[in-house]
Amino acid sequence: MAAASQGSRSSRPQRRAPQGRPPQDGYGVYTYPNSFFRYEGEWKGGKTHGRGKLLFKDGSYYEGEFADGEIMGQGRRHWTSTGNTYSGQFVFGEPQGHGVMEYKAGGRYEGELCHGVREGHGRLVDQDGRVYWGSFHNNKRHGRGHMAFP
């Protein structure tokens, strides 16, 4: 994945902001004062805006769309601590809307999320191959659904 991003960015000159200040417009790289975050991508008016990648000191990352300084739109988030990866819609930095969560321990969820938890309709395949498709509420199977066993 990193190779794909580097290939698409190689033709763009990288601008580093003056010491202590983020880039204003265009493409740039900025390490935040707390050094926990590093952003590479598009800027507008001194805020992350457009496509970019936010890297965390622990190895986690978000790659996708930003709007007015916020993680908004389509993207991919990987958490190093759990090994889980989510691809889909984000609102204010949280998985929200339709997406796919792949679990390091095995299994996969595809469906609706709200504030980062399963909410609405979806399909969950657990690490043992059991499949549930139906309604979810507060991250749990809830209401009508179907279960299939291997």
Summary of the structure (lengths in Angstrom):
residues: 150
radius of gyration: 18.0
end to end distance: 32.6
largest distance: 58.4
contacts: 410
relative contact order: 0.08
helix: 5%
strand: 61%
